[in-house]
Amino acid sequence: MQQIGIIYHSQSGHALALARAAADGVSANSALSVQLYPALQSGLEALVDSAAVIFATPENFGTISGGLKDFFDRTYYPAEPLKLNKPYGLLVSAGNDGRGAVRDVERIATGYPLRKVAEAVIVRGEITERAIEQARELGGAVACGVELGIF
Ligand SMILES: Cc1cc2nc3c(=O)[nH]c(=O)nc-3n(C[C@H](O)[C@H](O)[C@H](O)COP(=O)(O)O)c2cc1C
């Protein structure tokens, strides 16, 4: 069965809550399986074994978290010959901005390559019900696109 991989890093739980909500959205809207991958403990398998991935990260110092950066640093060269070109979505938890994290994931993803298939969701401040719903919707949209063969 195809799976959606959700690759996340989170210090205080916000991005993790979004990642879990996206996983719920995958399960609620498709028959695909879903796997959560903590970025620091995961490697190339998270990309290879997934039909599509969703990244979830806080914005730290105007960019992605060190944990997700570490994942990209370790997998970039191993992924290069595979020409993955898989669909991806992005969830960013931020204090008051988030745009730097989006910019940098989009730039890094171009190099793998990975294909952006949905607008990034930026959640600023506390994780509200609305934020959970947005993350669920992103998970559902990515899963439906894969299941229907649109991506
Ligand atoms: C070291 C550090 C740097 C941060 N830098 C930014 C930033 O540049 N822009 C922003 O909007 N929020 C910034 N924040 C706030 C976090 O993005 C926000 O608290 C986020 O919800 C944390 O997610 P987490 O609970 O998944 O770790 C920063 C937080 C920390 C700890």
The ligand as an SDF file (V2000), in Angstrom:
LIG
                    3D

 31 33  0  0  0  0  0  0  0  0999 V2000
   15.3600   29.5980   18.6850 C   0  0  0  0  0  0  0  0  0  0  0  0
   14.0150   30.0530   18.1620 C   0  0  0  0  0  0  0  0  0  0  0  0
   13.9670   30.8720   17.0750 C   0  0  0  0  0  0  0  0  0  0  0  0
   12.7290   31.3020   16.5690 C   0  0  0  0  0  0  0  0  0  0  0  0
   12.6990   32.0800   15.4520 N   0  0  0  0  0  0  0  0  0  0  0  0
   11.5120   32.4500   14.9300 C   0  0  0  0  0  0  0  0  0  0  0  0
   11.4610   33.1720   13.7040 C   0  0  0  0  0  0  0  0  0  0  0  0
   12.4760   33.4990   13.0930 O   0  0  0  0  0  0  0  0  0  0  0  0
   10.2420   33.5360   13.2190 N   0  0  0  0  0  0  0  0  0  0  0  0
    9.0720   33.1980   13.8550 C   0  0  0  0  0  0  0  0  0  0  0  0
    8.0000   33.5330   13.3640 O   0  0  0  0  0  0  0  0  0  0  0  0
    9.0930   32.4810   15.0080 N   0  0  0  0  0  0  0  0  0  0  0  0
   10.2680   32.0770   15.5400 C   0  0  0  0  0  0  0  0  0  0  0  0
   10.2990   31.3240   16.6910 N   0  0  0  0  0  0  0  0  0  0  0  0
    9.0470   30.8760   17.2880 C   0  0  0  0  0  0  0  0  0  0  0  0
    8.7090   29.4250   16.8610 C   0  0  0  0  0  0  0  0  0  0  0  0
    8.6560   29.3120   15.4630 O   0  0  0  0  0  0  0  0  0  0  0  0
    7.3360   29.0240   17.4180 C   0  0  0  0  0  0  0  0  0  0  0  0
    7.3840   29.0960   18.8320 O   0  0  0  0  0  0  0  0  0  0  0  0
    6.9170   27.6560   16.9860 C   0  0  0  0  0  0  0  0  0  0  0  0
    5.5290   27.4900   17.2260 O   0  0  0  0  0  0  0  0  0  0  0  0
    7.6660   26.5630   17.7000 C   0  0  0  0  0  0  0  0  0  0  0  0
    7.2730   25.3120   17.1670 O   0  0  0  0  0  0  0  0  0  0  0  0
    7.5670   23.9380   17.9370 P   0  0  0  0  0  0  0  0  0  0  0  0
    6.7120   23.9110   19.1550 O   0  0  0  0  0  0  0  0  0  0  0  0
    7.1620   22.8720   16.9590 O   0  0  0  0  0  0  0  0  0  0  0  0
    9.0320   23.8940   18.2530 O   0  0  0  0  0  0  0  0  0  0  0  0
   11.5250   30.9020   17.2030 C   0  0  0  0  0  0  0  0  0  0  0  0
   11.6070   30.0650   18.3220 C   0  0  0  0  0  0  0  0  0  0  0  0
   12.8230   29.6310   18.7930 C   0  0  0  0  0  0  0  0  0  0  0  0
   12.8910   28.7140   19.9810 C   0  0  0  0  0  0  0  0  0  0  0  0
  1  2  1  0
  2  3  1  0
  2 30  2  0
  3  4  2  0
  4  5  1  0
  4 28  1  0
  5  6  2  0
  6  7  1  0
  6 13  1  0
  7  8  2  0
  7  9  1  0
  9 10  1  0
 10 11  2  0
 10 12  1  0
 12 13  2  0
 13 14  1  0
 14 15  1  0
 14 28  1  0
 15 16  1  0
 16 17  1  0
 16 18  1  0
 18 19  1  0
 18 20  1  0
 20 21  1  0
 20 22  1  0
 22 23  1  0
 23 24  1  0
 24 25  2  0
 24 26  1  0
 24 27  1  0
 28 29  2  0
 29 30  1  0
 30 31  1  0
M  END
$$$$
